[in-house]
Amino acid sequence: MITLHYLEHSRAQRIVWLLEELELDYELVRYRRDADTGLAPGSLKKVHGLGKSPVITDGKLTLAESGAIIDYLAQRYGAATLLPARDTDTWWDYVYWLHYAEGSLMPPLLMRFVFERVKQAPMPFFVRPLVGKIVAGVNQAFLNEQIQTHLNFVADHLACHEWIIGDRFTAADIQMSFPLEAAMHSPELADSFPRLRAYVDALQARPAYRKALKAGGDYRYGPAN
């Protein structure tokens, strides 16, 4: 039995989805975010030293990092269905997108989320305008351009591909889902990138994705209906 340590509204949702795609038996151990900070509870550190989710246990193996978990589950249980053949160039496309999702696409999105949280945090009223100017300056000078660059890059790629590595759905699509769902959660970005919105809609329409939503519960970046 695979155990997934599942933090609400997190990358752990795509691991539930992968487990459903693979039709594996699993158990969810649920964790709620701290109501004040939005961070994972300290109890997760008993599972993994960084105290983050997702983390899985499979037999004697404990594994963190969503990319590593996705690669492990796909290679061990779904090589025939969710991975390209290793002796092809498409394998390296899979490896690229698996790492790109968290290594390149997610950081500017996460930085913008953090700065927005900073802007909304409690603070003396006379400090708020200064903080607002700093956040706006960082967005204007760096984050907005980086986010646009990455989303244009992915949208251009998907303009001639049904799925992220071609005409076949793979584990790389699952890995790419979270940053794109987070981006499309912004109405402004969703309107600006209709191809990405359509791709996310296609991901979220998969039966295994819908089963994962029922198993995991509320998910901030899931479909509206």
DABEL-V623667 format. One line per field, one symbol per residue. ss: DSSP state (@ for helix, = for strand, . for the rest). phi: phi as a letter, one per 30 degrees, with the letter a starting at -180 (. if undefined). burial: # if it has 9 or more other C-alpha atoms within 8 Angstrom, else .. Layout:
ss: ???
phi: ???
burial: ???
//
This chain:
ss: .======....@@@@@@@@@@....======..........@@@@@........====..====.@@@@@@@@@@@@.@@@@......@@@@@@@@@@@@@@@@@@@@@@@@@@@@@@@@....@@@@@@@@@@@@@@@@@@@@@@@@@@@@@@@@@@....=..=....@@@@@@@@@@@@@@..@@@@@@.@@@@@@@@@@@..@@@@@@@@@@.........
phi: .dccdccehbdddddeddddedhcdabcccbcddddciddddddddcbedicbdbcbbiddcbcidddddddddddbbedcbbdddcbddeddedededdecdbddeddddddddddddcddaeeddeddddddddddeddbdedddddddddddddddbbdcdckcbdbddddddddddddddddedddddbdddddddedddddedddddddddiebecdddb
burial: .###################.....#....#.##.....##..##..#..########....#########.###..##..###.....##.###.######.######.##..##..#........#..##..#..###..#####..###.##.##..#####...#################...##..#.###.###.##...######..#..#......
//
